Amino acid sequence: MYQKYDFRKIRTQLFADKIYTNQQIIINRKYGELLIGFKTIEEQQVATIKMKINYFSMEQYKKRCDKT
């Protein structure tokens, strides 16, 4: 996970991509991990398809910033 992502940016990006979560988002900066809680297993499966391993990487961050 790229360091410039915070809760606000993560939640906004997920909403823009129509990935719906519950309120649980945990950022572990030490290991570069992001844990996202989903309301149902179906929503988690849809998010798994939409979100690739580099979804919150530096390259993706730059691409998203260039769009605005």
N, C-alpha and C positions, 0 to 999 in steps of 0.2 A: 504494500500500500504506500502510495506517495505521501510525503509528509504534509503537503499543503491541504489535504482533505481534512475537514472537520465534520462534526455532526450535521451542521446546517447544509454544507455542500453535498454530503453523502445522501441525506434525506431528499434534497432537491433533485439530485441526479436520479435517484431511484424512482421518485414520483414522475419525473419527465419521461422515463422509460416504462412507465406503468407497471412498476414492481411494487406491490403493496406489502408492507411489513407491519408487525406490531411495534410497540414503542421501544423494543429492546435492540439497541445497537451498541456494541462494545468495541472500542478501539484499543488495541494493544500495540503501542508504538515501539516497545522494546523488541518485539518479534515481527513487527510489520503485519499484524493480523487484524482482520475485521470480522466480528461475529454479528450476524444479523438474525433476529428472531422473526419467524413467520407465523401467521395466525393458523394456517392449515398446511397440511402436507402438499396439497395441490398447488398452493401459491409458492411453496418452496421448490417444487418441481419446475414450475414455469420460470421462476427466477434462475434456476440452475441452467436452463436452456438459454436465457437471455444474457446472463452474466458469465463472461469468460474469466479465466484465471487472472487476466491483466485488466480487469474492468476498472480498477482504481489505481492504475499505474501512472507513471510520469507521462508516458506517451499519450495515454487516453486523456489525461488532464489537459495537456497542451492542445489536443484536437478539440476538446470541448470548449476551451477558452477561445480558440480561434473562430468558433462558430458564432460567438456573441459579438 
